[in-house]
Amino acid sequence: MLGSIPIVNGTLLALVCTGLGWLFLVITYWYFSQEVTRRRQAEAVLRQQTDRERLVNQIAQQIRQSLDLDRVLATTVEEVQRFLGADRVLIYRLWDDGTGCAIHETVLSPYPQILGQTFPEEVFPQEYHQAYSIGKIRTITNVEQAGVESCLADFVKQFGVQAKLVVPIIQEHRDNSGADSQPYLWGLLIAHQCSRPREWEDWEVELMTQLATQVAIALQQSELYNQLQQLNAQLEQRVQQRTTELATVNIALRAEISERQRTEIALRHTNDTLQALVTASPRAIFMLDLEGRVKIWNPAAEKMFGWTEAEVLDRPSPIRLDDQLEDATTLQNSVLQGKTYTRVELRRQRKDGTTIDIIFSAAPLPDTNGQISGIVAVIADITEQNQRAEQLRLLQSVVVNTNDAVIITEAEPIDAAGPRILYVNEAFTQITGYQPEEVLGKTPRILQGPKTDLAELSKVRSALSRWEAVTIEVINYRKDGSEFWNEFSLVPVADTNGWYTHWIAVQRDTTARKRADELRLSLEREKELSLLKTRFFSMASHEFRTPLSTALAAAQVLENSQDEWDNTPKRLRNLHRIQDSVRNMVQLLDDILTINRAETGNLAFNPKPLNLELYCQHLVEEMRLNAGNQYTLTFTCQGIAMPVCLDEKLLRSILSNLLSNAIKYSPQGSAVHLRLEFQADNVVLQVQDQGIGIPLPDQEQLFEPFHRGKNVRSIPGTGLGLVVVKKCVDLHQGSIQITSEVGLGTNCCVLLPLA
């Protein structure tokens, strides 16, 4: 029988990676439970066991031969590290107060040492202590796996640990009478793998367990040395004698049973391996007998369908296989007749009543005689995959059929040429005229042109550099060169790890809306101009009537009264009235023309080199002559005088209006001051008076045509002076700031660039 054992070649490992491989492995599991497996694997396992036994015997021998506990423990961690190939092996001692420390350690470079470090009670909670006290062994393949507590993972990561194996060292505590003994947790034997995650083999766990037992023996030996020294010597002699006797007998027995031992070990190892594969499989695996009763039900099946192994084992399968096939047979009967199925999509019900989509693969399971004895099935849950596919289909439908252009680009580069276009939808072609093949691999900058707002593009680059969403509206260009307003929103897209991989832009042609907005603004402007015209005619009828009435009255006096004509002072007074009236009307007309030219863009701007300090001196002198002795006009200049380039005509409008207003709205005898200051890049012209001031509500409307303060009373004026000043300042690309307080005066500050 032993000679007829088939030897399975390396094909077994290749089949594990495929869906049929899983089926074959389960079939092999059932098959090998009744037959002997490969002799070569058995020999390797036996050799491994022999080495393990030799290591255990070696450490046990050292324990028997040495009374130096530190040396025994140090040798233990060194030998375990060498044998397992671990990066760190240590013995962790637990003290009565709950703290602990590493008392012996062997660690490879460059990983940090733990030796001598004392850890608080929180590192080893009471629930861990209780579990290890009853002999729990913990293996962690990867500290990043879902089953590892986050606090434990964070703690061991600081020492570079990626996988660990922990075996308790349990000692017996005897009372003073020596009658009873109670096990207690003395410490832990720990192996760390720092360079990579590690799957701990069963024989490694068994070796660590045996060595932990040997360490416990060494501890017991050390503690009882003084009492048992003589007894140990006698016992050792008796053991050696008995060992010699048994060795003689065992020589004959080993020859007889060596083949069976190797076979049994190999079979056990294969069974354990296949059981581990079935247990660890992410796919549901179950096996049915001929009557449809469940014989195997792995953890993945429990998780997928909701029934536990205890609920289904040796009971009819809760997963129906009675689907009718084309040949009028059922799926279950077809498999029992010898047919194998792979990747059959089905929908099945879970224990809680919900349905899931699955991919079902099944094959018949033969017994040792080649007769079909059951069914083995492997199932994958594709519910989430189908849902994602449906979501993707819906999203794709939205992207393809939306009226907005959708562009997907790479995440980088942000500078230089920019990210390349990976996808555009049909709406993009309709809006821009570009076909997909004309833009794929290029950058969205092909849509930009002379009128594309660089400031808005700067916002986009800034958002890109910070991986932030942004929405702007700019002028872009179609393939035929025509312009269109493009409002687009740009958002970054990240993968499951949080890394940004793409940019998605949703673009909308807003040309029609822009034109509607422009039309609305034009209508509003026309309405505003109509209102201004109404106000202008109302003002003009009043402002022109007053000086004309004055001039007419003065002329009639001179015409009808010979005495007034012959009286030189009276004649001059009437002539001056006529001149002042004409001058006011001319000023009013000049202001209106200036505003009209500025509004229509026809106000001439002719900057020329100018000696500004001398110009201001002459203007102040002229204003002083016109004002007479009733006001004090002063002028100061600060800073180093330098050549400036200004429009002399517009500058005169600025200063004459500001100085005239300061004089007009100031009481007689007050002072009006003009200050000129040269700065590095600008000149400052400041007019300050001590007049009636401007009420705060009126300060918000200073530059509106025909608007005057509520406190001007009967002081003549048109409300156009500051409007003219603002237009002239704007042409110089300067700024004006006015601060005022009622009863204290007004300060007008004009800032003009030198060039």
Summary of the structure (lengths in Angstrom):
residues: 755
radius of gyration: 50.2
end to end distance: 109.9
largest distance: 168.9
contacts: 2110
relative contact order: 0.05
helix: 48%
strand: 23%
